[in-house]
């Protein structure tokens, strides 16, 4: 499967880029904490979609899609924490939250597609 044409991969890649841009403004003392954690999660989402698409069976693909979804939920939680700590503004949070919700819908749909195979 050509994963680079998948909406879920494209949207999650956009989300990763938004996280990188937003986290550039975080306090320097957070570089090794929430900044790196958020970036790792954001990169993990499209990476696990790609890895899953390279697997031989639907079961293996679904496993990587579930890992991707876990990273997505983890990133969402970290965004709430960044908002609580006032590292991001409400407007930035809302932008990220919309992308998270969109990626969640797309990813759940992709998982359901593979479950039917």
C-alpha positions in Angstrom: 0.0 0.0 0.0 1.3 3.4 -0.9 1.0 5.1 2.5 2.2 8.5 1.4 -1.1 8.9 -0.5 -3.2 8.1 2.6 -5.2 11.0 4.1 -4.4 9.7 7.6 -0.7 9.8 7.0 -0.8 13.2 5.3 -2.9 14.7 8.1 -0.7 13.2 10.9 2.4 14.5 9.2 0.8 18.0 9.2 0.1 17.5 12.9 3.7 16.6 13.5 4.9 19.8 11.8 2.5 21.9 13.8 3.8 20.4 17.0 7.4 21.1 16.0 6.5 24.7 15.3 4.5 25.3 18.4 7.0 23.6 20.7 9.8 25.9 19.5 8.4 28.6 21.8 8.4 26.4 24.9 10.7 27.4 27.7 14.3 26.2 27.2 14.2 24.3 30.5 11.4 22.1 28.9 13.6 21.1 26.0 14.4 17.7 27.4 11.0 17.1 29.0 7.6 18.0 27.4 9.1 19.4 24.2 11.0 16.2 23.3 8.1 14.0 24.4 5.6 15.8 22.3 7.8 15.7 19.3 8.5 12.0 19.7 4.8 11.3 19.9 4.0 13.5 16.9 6.6 11.8 14.8 5.5 8.3 16.0 2.0 8.8 14.6 2.8 8.9 10.8 5.8 6.7 11.3 3.8 3.8 12.7 1.2 4.3 10.0 3.9 3.9 7.5 5.5 0.9 9.3 2.0 -0.8 9.6 1.4 -0.4 5.8 4.7 -2.2 5.2 3.6 -5.3 7.1 2.5 -8.5 5.5 -0.8 -9.2 7.3 -3.8 -7.1 8.3 -3.2 -8.2 12.0 0.3 -6.8 12.0 -0.9 -3.6 10.3 -3.6 -3.1 12.9 -1.1 -3.5 15.7 1.0 -0.6 14.3 -2.1 1.5 13.7 -3.1 0.9 17.4 0.4 2.1 18.4 -0.1 5.2 16.3 -3.4 5.9 17.9 -1.9 5.5 21.4 0.8 8.1 20.4 -2.0 10.4 19.2 -3.8 10.1 22.5 -0.6 10.7 24.4 0.1 13.8 22.3 -3.4 15.1 23.0 -2.8 14.7 26.8 0.6 16.5 26.5 -1.1 19.4 24.6 -3.6 19.7 27.5 -0.6 19.9 29.9 1.1 22.4 27.8 -2.1 24.5 27.8 -2.3 24.1 31.6 1.3 25.3 32.0 0.6 28.2 29.6 3.2 27.0 27.1 0.6 27.3 24.3 -2.2 29.8 23.8 -5.8 28.7 23.5 -5.8 29.4 19.8 -2.8 27.2 19.3 -4.3 24.5 21.4 -7.6 24.6 19.4 -5.7 24.3 16.2 -3.8 21.2 17.5 -7.0 19.8 19.0 -8.8 20.0 15.6 -5.9 18.1 13.9 -5.9 15.5 16.7 -9.7 15.0 16.3 -9.3 14.8 12.5 -6.4 12.3 12.8 -8.4 10.2 15.3 -11.4 9.9 13.0 -9.1 9.0 10.0 -7.1 6.5 12.0 -10.2 4.8 13.5 -11.6 4.5 10.0 -8.4 3.0 8.7 -8.3 0.5 11.6 -11.9 -0.5 10.8 -11.0 -0.9 7.2 -8.2 -3.3 8.1 -10.4 -5.2 10.5 -12.7 -6.1 7.7 -10.0 -7.6 5.5 
